[in-house]
Amino acid sequence: MTASLPPTPQPPRIAVLGAGHTGPVIARVALAAGHPVTIAASGDPEKIALITQVLAPGAEPRWPADAVEDADVVVLAIPLHRFAAFDPALVAGKLVVDTMNYWPPVDGVQEMFDDPRYGSSEIVQRRLARSTVVKTLNHIGYHELEDDRRPAGSPERRALGVAGDDPGAVKTVAEVIEGIGYDVVPLDSLRAGRLLQPGGPVFGVSLRRADFEQALAA
């Protein structure tokens, strides 16, 4: 009798919240890596159906609540100034990837985030108290995210940081990042994620893993 093979693990289902510049690119690279992807803006999915069809073919546009319902990972890719109106209940119990940046010279002062005691993702976590927040994809330009992907083992493979307080959540997100085409440098806390923010040593800089680690340690 032939022994049955164990089932092949399914890639995590990803929900992308945000259909501006960043969201569709994240959806597209996640789809290319084999992930089922849903995408949502703030309202009727019909309004982003054409955008999705053109920029992220294969992603399923849904209402936000429907998009996150069966998602394993929720990517928060909305403009930072809209976060104050974001409903924390929408992502309660979910693993949330925070790709947002607080960058006053570009976006102006946002009172919620204008507290030097905390990094921006720490503030996101405080508001999304029933979610598990991981910070990544904020320190690479959306226009680079697709073009800079490289296969595992490539000497040109770029590194990205993944920061979080929950080791299991960091591991899950790291596997997604590795799968889309980047080496991962894990940071052991959201507080350490400040190093990934605007003004930090790796923000907007293309570095291989060893150089990335060295920049963080400097």
C-alpha positions in Angstrom: 0.0 0.0 0.0 1.4 3.4 -1.0 1.8 5.8 1.9 -0.1 9.1 1.3 2.0 12.2 1.2 1.4 15.0 3.8 -0.7 17.8 2.4 1.4 20.7 0.9 1.1 23.8 3.2 -1.0 26.5 1.6 0.6 30.0 1.3 -1.0 32.4 3.8 -4.0 34.3 2.5 -3.2 38.0 2.3 -5.6 40.9 2.5 -4.3 44.3 1.3 -6.1 47.3 2.8 -5.3 50.2 0.5 -5.6 50.6 -3.3 -3.4 53.7 -3.8 0.2 53.5 -4.9 1.5 50.8 -2.5 -1.4 48.4 -2.1 -1.7 47.1 -5.7 2.1 46.6 -5.9 2.1 44.5 -2.7 -0.9 42.6 -4.0 0.9 41.9 -7.3 4.1 40.6 -5.8 2.2 38.5 -3.3 0.2 37.0 -6.1 3.4 36.2 -8.0 4.6 34.4 -5.0 1.6 32.2 -4.9 -0.6 33.8 -2.2 -4.3 34.2 -2.6 -4.9 37.9 -2.3 -7.9 40.1 -1.6 -7.8 43.9 -1.8 -10.0 46.6 -0.4 -10.2 50.4 -0.3 -12.5 52.3 2.1 -15.7 51.6 0.2 -17.5 49.8 -2.6 -15.1 47.2 -4.3 -16.7 48.1 -7.6 -14.8 51.4 -7.4 -11.4 49.6 -7.4 -12.4 46.7 -9.7 -10.7 48.3 -12.8 -7.6 49.4 -10.8 -7.3 45.8 -9.5 -7.8 44.2 -12.9 -5.1 46.4 -14.4 -2.6 46.7 -11.6 -3.1 43.4 -9.7 -4.8 40.9 -11.9 -5.8 37.9 -9.9 -6.5 39.9 -6.7 -10.1 39.9 -5.5 -11.6 43.3 -4.7 -13.9 43.1 -1.7 -15.5 45.2 1.0 -12.9 45.7 3.8 -14.7 43.4 6.3 -15.0 40.6 3.6 -11.4 41.1 2.6 -9.9 40.5 6.0 -12.4 37.8 7.2 -10.5 34.8 6.0 -7.1 36.4 5.7 -4.1 35.1 7.5 -2.1 38.3 7.1 -3.6 41.8 6.7 -1.4 44.4 5.0 -2.2 48.0 6.2 -1.2 50.2 3.2 -3.4 53.2 3.7 -2.2 56.8 3.9 -1.1 57.5 7.4 -3.4 60.5 7.8 -6.4 58.2 7.4 -5.3 55.9 10.2 -7.1 58.1 12.8 -10.4 57.1 11.2 -9.5 53.4 10.8 -11.7 51.0 12.8 -9.6 48.7 15.0 -12.5 46.2 15.2 -11.9 45.5 11.5 -8.6 43.7 12.1 -9.2 42.4 15.7 -7.5 39.1 16.1 -5.5 39.5 12.9 -1.8 39.6 12.1 -1.4 43.1 10.7 1.6 44.3 8.6 2.1 48.0 9.0 3.7 49.5 5.9 2.9 53.1 6.8 5.4 55.9 7.6 5.2 59.0 9.7 7.1 61.6 7.7 6.2 65.1 8.7 8.2 66.9 6.0 6.2 65.1 3.4 2.8 64.5 5.0 2.7 67.2 7.6 2.4 66.8 11.4 -0.1 64.1 12.5 -1.0 64.6 16.1 -1.5 60.9 16.8 2.0 60.1 15.7 3.8 63.1 16.9 5.1 61.5 20.1 8.9 60.9 20.2 8.5 58.3 22.9 7.1 55.8 20.4 7.9 54.6 16.9 5.0 54.8 14.5 4.2 51.1 14.5 4.2 51.1 18.3 1.4 53.7 18.1 -0.4 51.6 15.5 -0.2 48.6 17.9 -1.5 50.7 20.8 -4.6 51.6 18.8 -5.0 48.1 17.3 -4.7 46.5 20.7 -6.5 43.3 19.7 -4.3 42.7 16.7 -0.7 41.6 16.4 1.3 44.3 14.5 4.5 43.6 12.5 6.4 46.4 10.7 8.0 45.9 7.3 7.7 47.0 3.6 7.8 50.6 4.8 11.5 51.2 4.0 11.4 50.3 0.4 9.7 52.4 -2.3 6.6 50.9 -3.8 8.2 51.5 -7.3 11.2 49.3 -6.2 9.3 46.5 -4.5 8.6 44.7 -7.7 11.8 45.5 -9.6 14.2 44.6 -6.8 13.0 41.1 -6.2 15.6 38.4 -6.6 15.6 34.6 -6.2 16.9 33.0 -3.0 20.7 32.8 -3.1 21.2 35.6 -5.6 24.2 37.7 -4.7 22.1 40.8 -5.6 19.2 39.9 -3.3 18.2 42.9 -1.2 17.4 42.6 2.5 14.3 44.0 4.3 13.7 44.3 8.0 10.8 42.7 9.8 10.1 44.0 13.3 7.6 42.8 15.9 7.0 41.8 19.5 5.5 38.4 18.6 8.2 35.9 17.4 5.6 33.7 15.6 4.1 36.7 13.8 7.5 37.9 12.8 8.3 34.4 11.4 5.1 34.2 9.4 5.7 37.7 7.9 9.4 36.9 7.3 8.4 33.8 5.2 6.1 36.0 3.1 8.9 38.5 2.5 11.4 35.8 1.7 8.9 34.3 -0.7 8.3 37.5 -2.7 12.0 37.8 -3.3 13.9 39.4 -0.4 16.3 38.3 2.4 14.9 39.1 5.9 16.6 40.7 8.9 14.4 40.2 11.9 14.2 42.8 14.6 13.0 41.6 17.9 10.5 44.3 18.8 8.3 47.0 17.4 10.4 49.5 19.3 13.4 48.4 17.3 11.3 49.0 14.2 12.2 52.7 14.6 15.4 51.8 12.7 13.2 51.2 9.6 11.5 54.6 9.8 12.3 57.7 7.8 15.6 59.0 9.0 16.7 55.5 10.1 19.9 53.9 8.7 18.2 51.6 6.3 15.2 53.7 5.1 15.2 53.9 1.3 18.6 52.2 1.0 19.2 49.1 -1.0 21.5 46.8 1.0 22.4 43.1 1.0 21.8 41.2 4.3 25.3 41.6 5.8 25.3 45.4 5.0 21.8 45.8 6.3 22.7 44.1 9.6 25.8 46.2 9.9 23.8 49.4 9.3 21.4 48.5 12.0 24.2 47.8 14.4 26.1 51.0 13.7 
